[in-house]
């Protein structure tokens, strides 16, 4: 039986990296909620905190975690990609969650939730998307670039794009776009 965890913990992965997570009220007999954050965000964001508060008050099993390269987990964000983050989520569900799960995915997390649900059908009870952004690497980045910008991106292996939430631009590596193409839904 898995022990109940109330503080941040780490899941050690086969590649010697660690994912930081928070888990509470785990029970094989209760429907749980797992929160998936957006690109560049982490499990301490306002959406994750609000859902955590609600699940605490209602005594609902809850898990949140930081993907590779996000928050307190190992790795560098620019080395992460959709395949890796999907794998991170599958590992967390298999190793930390007990019982069926409702996945709540925000932005990138919405894309990851669809990919995970298609692989772990028997463990997933429902999906809730918050501004879900499936295929964002293709639809919101690559396809919005002119041919000359695509060529420049391909040559430089990265691009900086305006951030609607900050004055700092977001850096996207080409490998994220290429991996995204393999995961389009």
C-alpha positions as CSV (number, residue, x, y, z in Angstrom):
1,X,0.0,0.0,0.0
2,X,1.3,3.5,-0.9
3,X,1.7,5.8,2.1
4,X,-0.2,9.1,2.2
5,X,2.1,12.0,1.4
6,X,1.3,15.5,2.5
7,X,4.5,17.4,1.7
8,X,6.3,17.8,-1.6
9,X,8.1,14.5,-2.4
10,X,10.2,13.3,-5.3
11,X,9.6,10.4,-7.7
12,X,12.9,9.0,-8.9
13,X,12.8,8.0,-12.6
14,X,14.8,5.4,-14.5
15,X,16.9,8.1,-16.2
16,X,18.1,9.3,-12.7
17,X,16.0,12.5,-12.8
18,X,13.5,13.4,-10.2
19,X,10.0,14.8,-10.4
20,X,8.7,16.9,-7.6
21,X,5.1,16.2,-6.6
22,X,2.4,16.8,-3.9
23,X,-0.1,14.1,-3.1
24,X,-2.9,14.0,-0.5
25,X,-5.8,11.7,0.6
26,X,-4.9,8.9,-1.8
27,X,-7.4,6.0,-1.8
28,X,-8.0,3.1,-4.2
29,X,-11.7,3.5,-3.4
30,X,-12.1,7.2,-4.3
31,X,-12.0,9.1,-7.5
32,X,-8.9,11.4,-7.5
33,X,-7.9,14.6,-9.3
34,X,-4.5,15.2,-10.9
35,X,-3.6,18.7,-12.1
36,X,-1.4,19.3,-15.1
37,X,0.1,22.8,-15.4
38,X,0.9,24.8,-18.5
39,X,4.2,25.3,-20.3
40,X,6.7,27.1,-18.1
41,X,4.3,27.0,-15.1
42,X,4.5,24.8,-12.1
43,X,2.4,23.2,-9.4
44,X,2.5,26.3,-7.2
45,X,0.5,28.3,-9.8
46,X,-2.9,29.8,-8.8
47,X,-4.9,27.2,-10.7
48,X,-3.1,24.3,-9.0
49,X,-3.4,26.1,-5.6
50,X,-7.2,26.7,-6.0
51,X,-7.8,23.0,-7.0
52,X,-5.7,21.8,-4.1
53,X,-7.7,23.9,-1.7
54,X,-11.0,22.6,-3.0
55,X,-9.8,19.0,-2.9
56,X,-8.5,19.5,0.7
57,X,-11.9,20.9,1.8
58,X,-13.8,18.1,0.1
59,X,-11.3,15.4,1.1
60,X,-10.8,14.4,-2.5
61,X,-7.6,12.6,-3.4
62,X,-5.3,15.1,-5.2
63,X,-1.9,15.1,-7.0
64,X,0.0,17.9,-8.7
65,X,3.6,17.8,-10.0
66,X,6.2,19.7,-11.9
67,X,7.2,18.3,-15.3
68,X,10.8,17.8,-16.2
69,X,12.4,21.2,-16.5
70,X,9.6,22.9,-14.5
71,X,9.4,24.1,-10.9
72,X,11.3,21.9,-8.5
73,X,11.7,19.0,-10.8
74,X,15.1,18.1,-12.4
75,X,16.0,19.2,-15.9
76,X,16.2,22.2,-18.1
77,X,12.9,23.5,-19.6
78,X,14.5,23.9,-23.1
79,X,15.4,20.2,-23.1
80,X,11.9,19.1,-22.3
81,X,9.2,18.2,-24.9
82,X,5.7,16.8,-25.3
83,X,6.8,13.2,-25.3
84,X,8.9,13.7,-22.1
85,X,6.1,15.5,-20.3
86,X,3.5,12.9,-21.3
87,X,5.9,10.2,-19.9
88,X,6.3,12.3,-16.7
89,X,2.5,12.3,-16.2
90,X,2.1,8.6,-16.9
91,X,4.9,7.9,-14.3
92,X,3.2,10.0,-11.7
93,X,-0.2,8.4,-12.3
94,X,1.3,4.9,-12.2
95,X,3.5,5.5,-9.1
96,X,1.7,8.1,-7.0
97,X,-2.0,8.1,-7.8
98,X,-4.4,5.4,-6.4
99,X,-7.7,4.7,-8.0
100,X,-9.3,6.3,-11.0
101,X,-8.4,9.9,-11.9
102,X,-9.9,13.0,-13.3
103,X,-7.2,15.0,-15.1
104,X,-7.4,18.7,-15.0
105,X,-5.1,20.2,-17.7
106,X,-4.3,23.8,-18.1
107,X,-2.9,25.0,-21.5
108,X,0.0,22.6,-22.3
109,X,-1.5,20.3,-19.6
110,X,-4.7,20.1,-21.7
111,X,-2.6,18.6,-24.5
112,X,-0.8,16.2,-22.2
113,X,-4.1,15.1,-20.6
114,X,-5.5,14.0,-24.0
115,X,-2.3,12.0,-24.8
116,X,-2.2,10.4,-21.3
117,X,-5.9,9.5,-21.4
118,X,-5.5,7.8,-24.7
119,X,-2.8,5.6,-23.2
120,X,-4.2,5.0,-19.7
121,X,-7.9,4.7,-20.6
122,X,-8.8,2.3,-17.7
123,X,-7.3,4.7,-15.1
124,X,-8.9,7.9,-16.4
125,X,-12.4,8.7,-15.3
126,X,-12.7,12.2,-16.9
127,X,-10.9,15.2,-18.4
128,X,-11.3,18.9,-17.6
129,X,-9.5,21.4,-19.8
130,X,-8.7,24.9,-18.7
131,X,-7.7,26.9,-21.9
132,X,-6.4,23.5,-23.2
133,X,-3.9,24.0,-25.9
134,X,-3.5,20.7,-27.8
135,X,-1.1,21.0,-30.8
136,X,0.0,24.5,-29.7
137,X,3.5,24.0,-31.0
138,X,2.1,23.6,-34.5
139,X,-1.0,25.8,-34.4
140,X,0.2,28.7,-32.2
141,X,3.9,28.7,-33.0
142,X,5.0,27.0,-36.3
143,X,2.0,27.8,-38.5
144,X,2.0,31.5,-37.4
145,X,5.6,32.0,-38.6
146,X,6.3,33.3,-42.1
147,X,8.5,31.0,-44.3
148,X,11.5,33.2,-43.6
149,X,10.9,33.0,-39.9
150,X,10.5,29.2,-40.1
151,X,13.8,29.0,-42.0
152,X,15.5,31.3,-39.4
153,X,14.0,29.1,-36.6
154,X,15.3,25.9,-38.3
155,X,18.8,27.5,-38.7
156,X,19.1,28.9,-35.1
157,X,17.3,26.0,-33.4
158,X,15.3,28.4,-31.3
159,X,12.9,31.3,-31.4
160,X,11.7,34.0,-29.0
161,X,8.0,34.8,-29.1
162,X,6.0,37.5,-27.3
163,X,4.5,36.3,-24.0
164,X,0.9,37.4,-23.5
165,X,1.4,37.1,-19.7
166,X,4.7,38.9,-19.3
167,X,7.1,41.5,-20.8
168,X,9.7,38.8,-21.3
169,X,9.6,36.8,-24.5
170,X,9.3,33.0,-24.4
171,X,12.1,30.9,-25.9
172,X,11.0,27.8,-27.8
173,X,13.6,25.3,-29.0
174,X,13.2,23.7,-32.4
175,X,13.3,20.2,-30.8
176,X,10.0,21.1,-28.9
177,X,8.3,21.9,-32.2
178,X,9.7,18.8,-33.9
179,X,8.6,16.6,-31.0
180,X,5.2,18.3,-31.0
181,X,4.6,17.2,-34.6
182,X,5.0,13.6,-33.4
183,X,2.3,14.1,-30.8
184,X,-0.4,16.1,-32.7
185,X,-3.9,15.1,-31.8
